[in-house]
Amino acid sequence: MVLETLNPMHYNITSLVPDTMPVATVPILILMCFLFLIRNHEETSSIPGPGYCMGIGPLISHGRFLWMGVGNACNYYNKTYGEFVRVWISGEETFIISK
């Protein structure tokens, strides 16, 4: 009798998990997504340039510099945003100043 109670195959694993578990996971997932968005939110800068947008902006600007080259990418950003532009190169914030 003691050996039967200690045998893990004796218990049904689904009976150990309460029925409310799937209902409780939805609010937890929503809360985690909300906290992730708050963590990745940054204040907007007064310096013009592509937005951060949860890390996508730096990837796009770095990719543009790799694809177009430094000179053409700088000309593109200067035409789009003006003489003083903030971009990201290799994940670091970089300022382009031209006239």
Kinemage of the C-alpha trace (Angstrom):
@kinemage 1
@onewidth
@group {chain A} dominant
@subgroup {mainchain}
@vectorlist {calphas} color= white
{ca met a 1} P 0.000 0.000 0.000
{ca val a 2} L 2.834 2.412 0.785
{ca leu a 3} L 4.569 1.533 -2.488
{ca glu a 4} L 1.391 2.334 -4.436
{ca thr a 5} L 1.185 5.843 -2.963
{ca leu a 6} L 4.853 6.550 -3.755
{ca asn a 7} L 4.565 5.341 -7.350
{ca pro a 8} L 4.455 8.449 -9.645
{ca met a 9} L 2.607 6.511 -12.358
{ca his a 10} L -0.258 6.027 -9.913
{ca tyr a 11} L -1.329 9.709 -10.183
{ca asn a 12} L -2.839 11.364 -13.228
{ca ile a 13} L -0.732 14.468 -13.986
{ca thr a 14} L -3.736 16.396 -15.322
{ca ser a 15} L -5.472 16.137 -11.987
{ca leu a 16} L -2.549 17.924 -10.315
{ca val a 17} L -2.850 21.045 -12.538
{ca pro a 18} L -5.894 23.118 -11.642
{ca asp a 19} L -8.459 23.956 -14.303
{ca thr a 20} L -7.889 27.689 -13.792
{ca met a 21} L -4.302 27.536 -15.071
{ca pro a 22} L -5.105 28.403 -18.726
{ca val a 23} L -7.370 31.238 -17.576
{ca ala a 24} L -4.605 32.680 -15.405
{ca thr a 25} L -1.950 32.590 -18.131
{ca val a 26} L -3.741 35.080 -20.404
{ca pro a 27} L -3.546 38.042 -17.971
{ca ile a 28} L 0.050 37.133 -17.143
{ca leu a 29} L 1.010 37.163 -20.838
{ca ile a 30} L -0.766 40.487 -21.368
{ca leu a 31} L 1.034 41.969 -18.354
{ca met a 32} L 4.420 40.713 -19.595
{ca cys a 33} L 3.817 42.228 -23.068
{ca phe a 34} L 2.818 45.525 -21.463
{ca leu a 35} L 5.955 45.563 -19.285
{ca phe a 36} L 8.094 44.738 -22.336
{ca leu a 37} L 6.628 47.704 -24.235
{ca ile a 38} L 7.179 50.044 -21.278
{ca arg a 39} L 10.772 48.856 -20.909
{ca asn a 40} L 11.548 49.450 -24.584
{ca his a 41} L 9.864 52.843 -24.734
{ca glu a 42} L 12.266 55.755 -24.925
{ca glu a 43} L 11.623 59.447 -24.808
{ca thr a 44} L 11.520 61.115 -28.188
{ca ser a 45} L 14.590 63.117 -28.964
{ca ser a 46} L 14.529 66.725 -30.130
{ca ile a 47} L 17.177 65.798 -32.713
{ca pro a 48} L 15.605 64.638 -35.986
{ca gly a 49} L 16.294 61.200 -37.341
{ca pro a 50} L 14.735 57.779 -37.699
{ca gly a 51} L 12.731 56.591 -34.695
{ca tyr a 52} L 13.905 53.929 -32.276
{ca cys a 53} L 10.738 51.783 -32.512
{ca met a 54} L 11.830 48.934 -30.174
{ca gly a 55} L 15.241 48.576 -31.805
{ca ile a 56} L 14.053 48.390 -35.413
{ca gly a 57} L 15.198 51.959 -36.223
{ca pro a 58} L 18.855 51.272 -35.392
{ca leu a 59} L 18.797 48.085 -37.487
{ca ile a 60} L 17.370 49.937 -40.481
{ca ser a 61} L 19.796 52.862 -40.259
{ca his a 62} L 22.803 50.558 -39.816
{ca gly a 63} L 21.621 48.439 -42.739
{ca arg a 64} L 21.262 51.570 -44.892
{ca phe a 65} L 24.862 52.565 -44.139
{ca leu a 66} L 26.094 49.073 -45.018
{ca trp a 67} L 24.007 48.889 -48.204
{ca met a 68} L 24.420 52.439 -49.575
{ca gly a 69} L 27.799 53.345 -48.170
{ca val a 70} L 28.573 56.200 -45.807
{ca gly a 71} L 28.411 59.031 -48.361
{ca asn a 72} L 25.126 58.081 -50.005
{ca ala a 73} L 23.465 57.219 -46.681
{ca cys a 74} L 24.531 60.574 -45.208
{ca asn a 75} L 23.125 62.380 -48.251
{ca tyr a 76} L 19.863 60.440 -47.922
{ca tyr a 77} L 19.461 61.305 -44.230
{ca asn a 78} L 20.399 64.951 -44.822
{ca lys a 79} L 17.763 65.277 -47.563
{ca thr a 80} L 15.167 63.539 -45.410
{ca tyr a 81} L 15.803 65.090 -41.967
{ca gly a 82} L 17.978 68.181 -42.462
{ca glu a 83} L 21.528 69.266 -41.624
{ca phe a 84} L 21.744 67.720 -38.137
{ca val a 85} L 20.630 64.070 -37.970
{ca arg a 86} L 20.776 61.322 -35.355
{ca val a 87} L 21.307 57.765 -36.698
{ca trp a 88} L 22.712 54.503 -35.366
{ca ile a 89} L 25.846 52.872 -36.713
{ca ser a 90} L 26.846 49.519 -35.148
{ca gly a 91} L 24.291 50.076 -32.390
{ca glu a 92} L 25.795 53.399 -31.288
{ca glu a 93} L 24.021 56.716 -31.608
{ca thr a 94} L 25.812 58.807 -34.233
{ca phe a 95} L 25.223 62.418 -35.264
{ca ile a 96} L 25.614 63.545 -38.875
{ca ile a 97} L 26.346 67.245 -39.221
{ca ser a 98} L 26.527 68.690 -42.728
{ca lys a 99} L 25.693 71.762 -44.700
